[in-house]
Every structure is written in C-alpha cells, then in structure tokens.
Amino acid sequence: MLVLVTAILCSCIGHIHSEDQCNGLYSDYSHHLSSKTPYRYVANHNTEPVNFEGCKAWKIWLVQRHGTRTPGKELDQFVKNRLPEIQKDIVNNLIECKLCNEDEIKLWTSHEEIDDQKRLTREGEDELLALAERMQLRFPNLLNQPYESTNFLFRFTDTQRTRVSAKQFATGLFGRNDVKKVLFDEPLAKDPLLRFYKVCQKWRKDVKKSSSASAEYQQLVESQLTNVTLKSLSSRLGLGYTLTFKDAKNIYTYCAFETAWEKNKVSPWCSIFNKSDFMLFEYSEDLKHYLIDGYAYELSYKQACVLLKNAIEYFDDQDLNSKNGIFYFTHSGTILKMLGLLGLYKDEHKLKHDNYFEMENRLWRTSKIDPFGSNIAFVLYKCNNNDTKILTLHQERIVHINGCKDNLCSYEQFKQLFATELQNCNFEEMCNID
C-alpha cells in the first residue's frame, strides 16, 4: 500500500498559534508549478557573449512560447464561482485549526488580471522584453543592429498572447522607437507551421481526444495516492468533505497563475499545499503532457518535423542576403513536441500512473522544460575552413543533442542525426485520418 508522507500545515493549540508553530508555505513551491511556471524561475541571466574561437554567429532561428497569460474559460469560472465557496468553507472552519495564512485566505479576492481571454499579462510582456535583451547581449553581431525587413522575420499565431509577445520581443531587440518599423507577418487562422498539431487530424483523433491515450492520467486521478492526498489536504483545511481532484487541481493551477502575476507576493492559495501536494499535482501535469505532447506516441513529436525542416531550409540558404534571424511565437504544445523530436528530456522509463515515486528525478518536468516563455533556438556559425556548425539552446542555455557531444555541433552531422525525420516529413500522409 502506498503511503503518502505529508507535512502538517498548521498547529492547533487551543486558539493560539504563531509563526513558529506553523509549517506553512513549502519553500520550493515556485519550482513545481508545471507549465504555468513564470519564466523568471528558469531564465538564464548570464548574458556573456557566446563566442567560439575561429567561428562567427551567422544566423539565428528561434521558436518561442508566449509569456505569462490569463486563464482560459474553465479556470476563470472556477475562480469566480467555486473558489469563493471553498474559501468560505475554510474560513468557517478556522476555529479548531488555524491556518498560518488565515488572514490572507479571509481577505482574498480574485486577482485583477483574472479573465478568460488567455491574454498576455504585464509579467508576460516583461518576460519577452527581457529575454530579447539578453539574447542581444549574447549574440551582438547578429542581433545588435538596426531593424531592416530584409534582416529579420517575425511570425506569430492568431492569438493576442503571441502577437503581443512578438512585439515585446522586437521591442527588446530594437527599442521602443524602432519597433514601429518592424513588419510582422499576418497570422493564419490555422497555422500549419507554428501550430501544426491543430491541423493534424490523426493526432487530434488518436491522441488529443482519445480516451485510451488519457487512460494513464485518469488512473492517476483515481489512484489511492491521489485519494490519500485529497483527504489529507481537505482535513488540514478543516473541511467537512473531501475536495475533488478537479477542485484541488484548479486551486493548484490558480496558485501558479497568481505566482506568475506577482513577483513579490505569495498567493494565499499556494500556502494551503505542502510539498507532497505540489509534487503530485506537478506529476499529474507532467504525465498529461507526456501522453499528449511527449514521448508516449510517436505521432505527437514526429509531426514537429515541419518546424525542424523550416529551420534547416533557412540555414541551408547560402544567399549572403538571407535574413539574420527568424523568430516564431507560438504555444506550449509546439515547444513540447519539438523537444520530443530533438530527443531532449527523454527518461529511461515511461511516465505512468503507478511509477510516481520512481520518477521523482525525471527529466520530463514541465516546470523546467515548458514554463511560460519557454524557447528553443538554433544559432548557425561560420567557422574557419568554411566549416559550418550549429548551437542548440533551450531556455537560453546550451543543450547537447544526442549524438553531438560538443557545444558546437557540426551542421552536417546535425542534419544527419535527423535525416530520417526530415526525409520522411510528409505531414499530409502522417496526419490524414483516411
């Protein structure tokens, strides 16, 4: 039988409690917020120029998730309707067991950023602006130059959050005045490059909307481990009932959103969870994305070949007048599938509903690999002897593709590593249901 060891959130001694009697907020909570983690927790703030002797950065290709946003409709409705009911139930049961942050729970009202538009927030704008400024410092000869439409291409999906992300990124590169000159490609209603999975009918049918594909996730939701966690959490809150998984998970997600929106303030809803709670909810999100976007089904990541092919075609263009940089602004699903195609963060064992404890040190952890503002970049270098090499970055850090042990990988070797994926990249055939 699985035993979940949980910390006690509060100490009850009559009606008296103090700071040292409470085991309150889990100190490392901000690193376990799954795909709603704010980018500031994973960003690389080292802006030293990335130089390699005998080589010069020639081209950059970047695919970028939008920054921190507001929730979608489901969470918006939960926060406006159900969460105040739970808040009331908690406050009404504070006589026997006082929460460390009871005043914050009592006084909580929904955040000013709350709406159901999935709109880029002020924090999201800051994330993209700062990210571009750091990239410019690392690659000055590529990016520290006035804007010319012949030098740079910007493209985003047909959403407010990617549109504003692109404009903020461009502002970080060119400044508030010159950004007015930047030409942005008009977005497509259905973008077969930046959001390829939305037009891959086979993936949508066999993976995204398939009950068998989500079976592992559902088994985790209904597991004894989850049941024990929910009972323990509800008991600590003094509730006379057990929270449903959906309610508890929504509170966890909202805790992540409020954390992303506020740099110097802790969401009171984060304080109701202990370490075990955070770890389980994070794992549930990792498992969900693993099943839909990750390594569970080949089609999920193999369809990302269209994006890799785009990068290779751009790098293969030897025209000296070709663009210095291509910048794409997209979504979580694109980033995760691209990571899968590149073979990054692949664990030795599959993520499943019943191996939670064994996967404690897993590589596939969305809090690190897929926060708001997540990004993948390739930088092509021209080296001595007319040699061409490629650098791969994820979250602004150098990563090594399996088969390339050096920071700079031979470009020809890189292409050879993905030759099968690129040669068999027939999207229509791959995604056609018939």
C-alpha positions in Angstrom: 0.0 0.0 0.0 1.3 3.4 -1.0 1.8 5.7 2.0 2.0 9.4 1.3 4.0 11.2 3.9 2.5 14.7 4.4 3.6 17.7 6.4 1.2 19.4 8.8 0.2 22.8 7.5 -0.8 24.2 10.9 -0.5 23.6 14.6 -3.6 23.7 16.8 -3.1 24.6 20.4 -6.5 26.0 21.5 -7.0 29.2 19.7 -3.3 30.3 19.9 -0.8 30.0 17.0 2.3 31.7 16.0 4.8 31.7 13.1 7.0 29.0 14.6 4.0 26.7 15.3 3.1 26.6 11.7 4.6 24.6 8.9 3.4 27.0 6.2 4.4 27.6 2.7 6.6 24.9 1.1 9.8 26.9 0.4 10.5 25.5 -3.1 6.9 25.7 -4.3 7.7 28.1 -7.1 9.7 25.4 -9.0 6.8 23.0 -9.1 4.1 24.9 -10.9 4.2 22.9 -14.2 3.5 24.7 -17.4 2.2 27.7 -15.6 5.6 28.4 -14.0 6.7 32.0 -14.7 9.8 32.2 -16.9 11.8 34.1 -14.3 12.4 30.8 -12.4 14.1 29.2 -15.3 15.6 32.1 -17.2 19.4 32.3 -17.8 20.6 35.6 -16.6 24.2 35.1 -17.7 24.5 37.5 -20.7 28.1 36.9 -21.5 28.7 36.9 -25.3 28.6 33.3 -26.6 31.9 33.1 -28.5 33.8 30.2 -30.1 37.3 30.6 -31.4 37.5 30.7 -35.1 33.7 30.9 -35.5 31.2 33.7 -36.0 27.5 33.6 -35.4 25.8 33.9 -38.8 22.1 33.1 -38.4 19.6 32.5 -35.6 16.3 30.7 -35.7 14.0 30.8 -32.6 10.7 29.3 -31.6 9.2 30.9 -28.6 6.2 30.2 -26.3 4.2 33.3 -25.4 4.7 34.8 -21.9 2.6 34.6 -18.8 -1.2 34.9 -19.6 -4.5 35.0 -18.0 -6.5 31.7 -17.6 -9.0 30.1 -20.0 -12.7 29.9 -19.5 -12.8 26.8 -17.2 -10.4 28.2 -14.6 -11.9 31.7 -14.9 -15.3 30.3 -14.0 -13.8 28.2 -11.1 -12.1 31.2 -9.6 -15.2 33.4 -9.9 -17.8 30.8 -8.7 -16.4 27.7 -6.9 -13.3 29.1 -5.2 -15.2 31.7 -3.1 -17.4 28.8 -1.9 -14.3 26.8 -0.8 -12.8 30.0 0.7 -16.0 30.4 2.8 -15.9 26.8 3.9 -12.3 27.1 5.0 -12.9 30.4 6.9 -15.9 28.9 8.7 -13.7 26.0 9.9 -10.9 28.0 11.3 -12.0 27.7 15.0 -10.3 24.3 15.7 -7.3 24.6 13.5 -5.9 27.9 12.4 -4.1 28.2 9.1 -0.8 30.1 9.1 -2.1 32.4 6.5 -5.8 32.6 7.6 -5.9 36.4 7.2 -4.8 36.2 3.6 -7.4 33.5 2.9 -10.1 35.6 4.5 -9.2 38.7 2.6 -8.5 37.1 -0.7 -10.4 38.3 -3.8 -9.8 37.3 -7.3 -6.8 39.0 -9.0 -7.2 42.0 -11.2 -5.6 40.0 -14.1 -8.3 37.4 -14.0 -10.3 37.0 -17.2 -11.0 34.1 -19.6 -9.2 35.6 -22.6 -5.9 33.8 -22.3 -4.4 37.3 -22.7 -0.7 38.2 -22.2 -0.2 39.9 -18.9 2.2 42.7 -17.8 4.5 40.0 -16.4 4.3 38.2 -19.8 5.3 41.4 -21.6 8.3 41.9 -19.2 9.4 38.3 -19.8 9.6 38.7 -23.6 11.2 42.1 -23.5 14.0 41.0 -21.1 14.6 37.7 -22.9 15.2 39.6 -26.2 17.6 42.0 -24.4 19.6 39.1 -23.0 19.8 37.3 -26.4 21.1 40.5 -28.0 23.9 40.7 -25.4 24.9 37.1 -26.1 24.9 37.5 -29.9 25.7 41.1 -30.5 27.0 40.8 -34.1 23.7 39.1 -35.0 21.1 41.0 -33.0 22.6 44.3 -32.0 21.8 46.2 -35.3 19.1 48.5 -36.6 15.9 46.8 -37.9 15.7 46.1 -41.6 12.9 44.0 -43.0 15.5 42.1 -45.1 17.3 41.0 -42.0 14.6 39.7 -39.7 11.3 37.8 -39.9 8.7 37.7 -37.2 5.7 35.4 -37.2 3.1 34.6 -34.6 -0.2 32.6 -34.3 -3.6 34.2 -34.5 -3.8 35.0 -30.8 -3.4 38.1 -28.7 -0.8 36.5 -26.4 1.6 35.5 -29.3 1.0 38.8 -31.1 2.0 40.9 -28.1 4.8 38.5 -27.2 6.3 39.1 -30.7 6.0 42.8 -30.4 7.6 42.9 -26.9 10.4 40.7 -28.1 11.0 43.0 -31.1 11.0 46.0 -28.7 13.7 44.3 -26.6 15.8 44.0 -29.8 15.2 47.3 -31.5 13.9 49.7 -28.8 10.6 51.5 -28.4 11.0 53.8 -31.3 12.4 51.5 -34.0 9.9 48.7 -33.2 7.4 50.8 -35.0 9.2 50.0 -38.2 9.0 46.2 -37.7 6.9 44.3 -40.2 5.1 41.3 -38.7 3.7 38.5 -40.9 -0.1 38.4 -40.7 -1.2 35.4 -38.7 -3.0 32.5 -40.2 -6.3 31.3 -38.7 -4.8 27.7 -38.7 -1.0 27.8 -38.9 0.4 24.5 -40.3 3.9 25.5 -39.2 3.6 27.2 -35.8 0.7 25.2 -34.6 0.9 22.1 -36.8 -0.9 19.8 -34.3 -4.1 21.8 -34.7 -4.3 20.7 -38.3 -3.1 17.1 -37.7 -6.4 15.3 -37.7 -4.9 11.9 -36.9 -3.2 13.3 -33.8 -6.3 15.1 -32.7 -8.4 11.9 -33.1 -5.9 9.2 -31.9 -4.1 11.2 -29.1 -5.6 14.5 -28.1 -9.3 13.3 -27.9 -8.6 9.6 -27.3 -9.8 8.1 -24.0 -7.2 5.3 -24.3 -4.4 8.0 -24.7 -5.5 9.7 -21.5 -6.2 6.4 -19.6 -2.9 6.6 -17.6 -3.8 10.2 -16.5 -7.3 9.1 -15.4 -5.8 6.2 -13.5 -3.6 8.6 -11.6 -6.6 10.8 -10.8 -8.5 7.8 -9.4 -5.5 6.2 -7.6 -5.1 5.6 -3.9 -2.2 8.0 -3.8 -4.4 10.8 -5.1 -7.2 9.9 -2.8 -4.9 10.0 0.2 -3.6 13.4 -0.9 -7.0 14.9 -1.3 -8.2 13.6 2.1 -5.1 14.9 3.8 -5.4 18.3 2.2 -9.1 18.6 3.0 -8.5 17.6 6.6 -5.8 20.2 7.0 -8.2 22.8 5.7 -10.8 21.8 8.3 -13.3 20.9 5.6 -16.2 18.6 6.4 -15.8 17.0 2.9 -13.1 15.8 0.6 -12.1 18.1 -2.2 -12.5 16.6 -5.7 -9.3 16.2 -7.7 -10.7 18.8 -10.2 -11.2 21.4 -7.4 -7.8 20.8 -5.8 -6.0 20.9 -9.2 -7.8 24.1 -10.1 -6.6 25.7 -6.9 -3.0 24.5 -7.6 -3.2 26.0 -11.1 -4.6 29.3 -9.8 -1.8 29.4 -7.2 0.6 29.1 -10.2 -1.1 31.9 -12.1 -1.1 34.3 -9.1 2.6 33.4 -8.6 3.3 34.3 -12.2 1.4 37.6 -12.0 3.0 38.8 -8.7 6.8 38.9 -8.3 6.9 39.8 -4.7 3.7 38.4 -3.3 2.8 34.8 -2.4 -0.6 33.7 -3.5 -2.5 32.6 -0.3 -3.7 29.5 -2.3 -0.1 28.3 -2.6 0.1 28.2 1.2 -2.5 25.5 1.6 -0.4 22.9 -0.1 2.6 21.0 1.3 5.5 19.5 -0.6 3.7 16.2 -1.3 0.7 18.0 -2.7 2.8 20.1 -5.0 4.8 17.1 -6.2 1.7 15.1 -7.0 -0.1 17.8 -8.9 3.1 18.6 -10.8 3.4 15.0 -11.7 -0.2 14.9 -12.9 0.6 17.7 -15.3 3.8 16.2 -16.5 2.0 12.9 -17.1 -0.8 14.7 -19.0 1.7 16.5 -21.3 3.8 13.4 -21.7 0.8 11.5 -23.0 -0.5 14.3 -25.3 2.7 16.2 -26.4 5.6 14.0 -25.4 7.1 10.6 -25.9 4.0 8.4 -25.3 3.0 8.5 -29.0 5.4 8.9 -31.9 3.0 11.0 -33.9 2.9 13.7 -31.2 6.6 14.6 -31.7 7.2 13.4 -35.3 4.8 15.9 -36.7 7.2 18.6 -35.4 9.4 17.7 -38.4 7.7 20.6 -40.3 9.3 23.1 -37.9 12.7 21.5 -37.9 12.6 21.3 -41.7 11.9 25.0 -41.8 15.0 25.7 -39.7 17.2 23.5 -41.9 15.9 25.1 -45.1 16.6 28.6 -43.7 20.2 27.5 -42.6 20.8 25.8 -46.0 20.1 29.0 -47.9 23.6 30.2 -48.7 22.5 33.6 -50.0 24.5 36.3 -48.3 21.4 38.5 -48.3 19.3 36.0 -46.4 17.9 37.0 -43.0 20.0 37.2 -39.9 17.1 35.9 -37.7 13.8 34.2 -37.8 11.6 34.5 -34.7 8.4 32.4 -34.3 5.9 32.9 -31.4 3.7 30.0 -30.5 2.4 27.8 -27.7 3.2 25.1 -25.2 2.2 22.2 -27.5 4.6 23.3 -30.2 7.6 23.6 -27.8 7.0 20.2 -26.1 6.6 18.3 -29.4 9.7 20.0 -30.8 11.7 18.9 -27.6 10.4 15.4 -28.3 11.6 15.5 -31.9 15.0 16.6 -30.8 15.2 13.8 -28.2 15.6 16.1 -25.3 14.5 15.3 -21.7 13.7 11.7 -22.5 13.6 9.5 -19.5 14.8 5.9 -19.4 11.3 4.8 -18.2 7.9 5.9 -19.4 5.8 8.1 -17.2 2.8 6.1 -15.9 0.2 6.4 -13.2 1.8 3.9 -10.9 5.5 4.9 -11.1 5.3 8.3 -9.5 7.9 7.6 -6.8 10.4 6.0 -9.2 10.1 9.1 -11.5 10.9 11.6 -8.8 14.1 12.7 -10.6 12.6 12.6 -14.1 13.9 14.8 -16.9 10.4 15.4 -18.3 9.4 18.1 -15.8 7.2 20.8 -17.3 8.1 23.2 -14.6 11.6 23.4 -16.1 11.1 22.5 -19.7 7.8 24.2 -20.5 7.1 27.3 -18.4 5.6 30.4 -19.8 8.1 32.0 -22.2 9.8 28.7 -23.0 12.0 28.8 -26.1 14.2 26.8 -28.4 16.9 28.4 -30.6 19.4 27.3 -33.1 22.4 29.5 -34.0 24.4 28.8 -37.1 28.1 29.6 -37.1 30.5 30.1 -40.0 33.9 28.8 -38.9 37.4 28.7 -40.4 38.0 26.5 -43.4 34.4 27.3 -44.5 33.1 24.9 -41.8 29.5 25.3 -40.6 28.4 24.5 -37.0 25.2 24.7 -35.0 24.5 25.7 -31.4 21.3 24.5 -29.7 19.7 26.5 -26.9 16.7 25.7 -24.6 15.7 28.4 -22.1 18.7 30.4 -23.2 21.1 27.6 -22.2 23.3 25.4 -24.4 21.9 21.9 -24.6 23.5 18.8 -26.3 21.6 16.9 -28.9 22.2 13.1 -28.5 25.0 12.4 -31.0 26.6 15.8 -30.6 28.8 15.9 -27.5 30.3 19.3 -28.2 28.6 22.7 -27.6 29.1 23.5 -31.3 27.9 20.6 -33.4 28.9 20.0 -37.0 26.0 21.2 -39.0 26.3 18.3 -41.5 26.4 15.9 -38.5 23.3 17.6 -37.0 21.4 17.2 -40.3 22.5 13.5 -40.5 21.1 12.9 -37.0 17.7 14.0 -38.1 17.9 12.7 -41.7 15.2 10.1 -41.2 12.7 12.6 -39.7 13.4 15.2 -42.3 13.2 12.8 -45.3 10.0 11.2 -44.0 8.3 14.5 -43.2 5.2 14.0 -45.2 2.7 15.9 -43.0 -0.3 15.1 -45.0 0.4 11.4 -45.1 1.3 11.4 -41.3 -1.8 13.3 -40.3 -4.5 12.1 -42.7 -7.2 10.1 -41.0 -8.1 8.3 -44.2 
